[in-house]
Amino acid sequence: MSNEYENVCRKMTLKEVGVMYMKLCIAEDKLEAMSDYKTHHHDWVAACQVAKDCAETGDDFGDICYWQHQIDTLSKLRGVL
């Protein structure tokens, strides 16, 4: 460990160390969530398609549009992530 790094760490208060740790944990959780999304993307789309199909049998156009919007949104996210 370099002396510069040790000096920075020594100057941090316990509260600052806690805040930094929480930010790192949140960032790690976000990365894990994105990874899970990418891995299970097909399952999310399939679940929305089932919900849309159920809405179609009930002839509720609002529900049909809602689930199609969800499917489209998942597709957009897949392209971004």
C-alpha positions, 0 to 999 in steps of 0.5 A: 500500500502506498504512503499516499493512500495510507495518508488519505485513509488516515485523514478520513473520519469514521463517518466518511469511511462509512459513507464511502463503504455504503456508496461502494455497496450500492454501486455493487448492488446496481451492477449485480442487478444489471447483470441479473437483468441481462441474464434473465431478460428473456424470462422478464419478457416472457412473463410480460407476454403471458400477462399481455396474452391474459389481458387479450382474452379479457378484451381490456385494451388498456391492459394490452397496451400496458403490457406491450409498453412493458415489453417494449421498455424491456427491449430498449433496456436490453439494448442499453445494458 
